[in-house]
Amino acid sequence: MELLDPKKVRLLPGESMGGMFATGAGQDREVGIFLRSSYGAFRRNGNLIHQRAGLIHFNDVLLVLTMIKAGGDSEELFDIWWNYHSQAGPEHFKRMAEQERLVLYFYDDGGKPVSVETENEFRSFFASLPELLKKAKTWTEIEFDRAVRGFCSQSYPKENLW
């Protein structure tokens, strides 16, 4: 599985994703969340981080959604969609269920990250999913992407999901 280098991640404004990274050679791999604001740089001072998660059944695909709300001067919502049946899916789910802390990387317009470590409030949610997901019909990456796009076209804006 490919490890992400947080210094080399490139996201479009408003884009977010989850991925595996390591802070250095020989360090344990962790799952982190990578986010780029639509409104400019993230400031550590006064910003509150809220986390929510949900499981959505859409077109025979089980969509796992995590959301991050970064508060402060202006609140912004980020949605991260997790595909259990992707190549790295089972490992990501396992690590998300085990990690006590979660690192969020917020990127500015120049691509420079600001990292924020927070409690991983998704642990129990991810711990409850594997048995349920193993019982469901499997899906392909294409079916997953189509289900996410179809669900989002019916449900957006993101505030409706919060």
DAKAQUI-V270450 format. One record per residue. N is the residue number from 0. RES is the residue in one letter. PSI is psi in radians with two decimals (none if undefined). NEAR is the number of other C-alpha atoms within 8 Angstrom. Layout:
((N:RES:PSI:NEAR) (N:RES:PSI:NEAR))
This chain:
((0:M:2.40:3) (1:E:2.32:4) (2:L:2.44:8) (3:L:2.49:10) (4:D:1.92:8) (5:P:-0.43:8) (6:K:-0.24:7) (7:K:0.04:7) (8:V:2.35:9) (9:R:2.14:5) (10:L:2.63:10) (11:L:2.72:6) (12:P:2.27:9) (13:G:-0.09:9) (14:E:2.65:10) (15:S:2.74:12) (16:M:2.81:10) (17:G:2.64:10) (18:G:2.91:11) (19:M:2.42:12) (20:F:2.89:12) (21:A:2.45:12) (22:T:-0.26:7) (23:G:3.02:5) (24:A:2.34:5) (25:G:-0.01:4) (26:Q:2.68:7) (27:D:2.56:6) (28:R:2.50:8) (29:E:2.77:9) (30:V:2.28:13) (31:G:2.95:12) (32:I:2.30:12) (33:F:2.20:13) (34:L:2.45:14) (35:R:2.11:13) (36:S:2.60:14) (37:S:-0.23:6) (38:Y:0.10:5) (39:G:-2.75:7) (40:A:2.57:9) (41:F:2.37:9) (42:R:2.36:6) (43:R:-0.67:6) (44:N:2.18:4) (45:G:0.03:7) (46:N:2.18:10) (47:L:2.51:8) (48:I:2.19:9) (49:H:2.55:7) (50:Q:2.41:10) (51:R:2.71:10) (52:A:2.75:10) (53:G:2.79:7) (54:L:2.23:8) (55:I:2.26:8) (56:H:2.07:8) (57:F:2.13:9) (58:N:0.84:5) (59:D:0.31:6) (60:V:2.39:12) (61:L:1.93:10) (62:L:2.19:14) (63:V:2.12:11) (64:L:2.25:12) (65:T:2.55:13) (66:M:2.50:12) (67:I:2.25:11) (68:K:2.05:12) (69:A:2.03:11) (70:G:3.03:11) (71:G:-2.38:8) (72:D:-0.75:5) (73:S:2.39:5) (74:E:2.54:8) (75:E:2.45:8) (76:L:2.45:10) (77:F:2.38:12) (78:D:2.34:11) (79:I:2.12:10) (80:W:2.29:10) (81:W:2.23:10) (82:N:1.86:10) (83:Y:-0.58:9) (84:H:0.24:11) (85:S:2.96:9) (86:Q:-0.74:5) (87:A:0.01:9) (88:G:-0.98:11) (89:P:-0.68:11) (90:E:-0.72:7) (91:H:-0.78:11) (92:F:-0.74:12) (93:K:-0.81:10) (94:R:-0.68:10) (95:M:-0.53:13) (96:A:-0.39:12) (97:E:-0.58:8) (98:Q:2.22:10) (99:E:-0.54:7) (100:R:2.69:8) (101:L:2.26:12) (102:V:2.23:11) (103:L:2.24:12) (104:Y:2.02:13) (105:F:2.23:14) (106:Y:2.46:16) (107:D:-3.08:12) (108:D:-0.45:8) (109:G:-0.03:5) (110:G:0.11:11) (111:K:2.25:8) (112:P:2.57:10) (113:V:2.11:8) (114:S:2.46:8) (115:V:2.19:9) (116:E:2.33:8) (117:T:2.92:9) (118:E:2.45:7) (119:N:1.61:10) (120:E:-0.03:7) (121:F:-0.07:12) (122:R:-0.98:12) (123:S:-0.60:8) (124:F:-0.89:9) (125:F:-0.55:12) (126:A:-0.51:12) (127:S:-0.19:8) (128:L:-0.70:8) (129:P:-0.77:10) (130:E:-0.71:7) (131:L:-0.78:8) (132:L:-0.57:9) (133:K:-0.48:7) (134:K:-0.36:6) (135:A:2.77:7) (136:K:2.42:7) (137:T:2.79:6) (138:W:2.83:8) (139:T:2.96:8) (140:E:-0.70:9) (141:I:-0.77:6) (142:E:-0.67:9) (143:F:-0.86:12) (144:D:-0.73:8) (145:R:-0.71:8) (146:A:-0.73:12) (147:V:-0.85:10) (148:R:-0.73:8) (149:G:-0.79:8) (150:F:-0.78:9) (151:C:-0.65:9) (152:S:-0.48:7) (153:Q:-0.39:6) (154:S:-0.30:9) (155:Y:2.72:9) (156:P:2.90:7) (157:K:-0.53:10) (158:E:-0.51:7) (159:N:-0.45:7) (160:L:-0.42:7) (161:W:none:6))
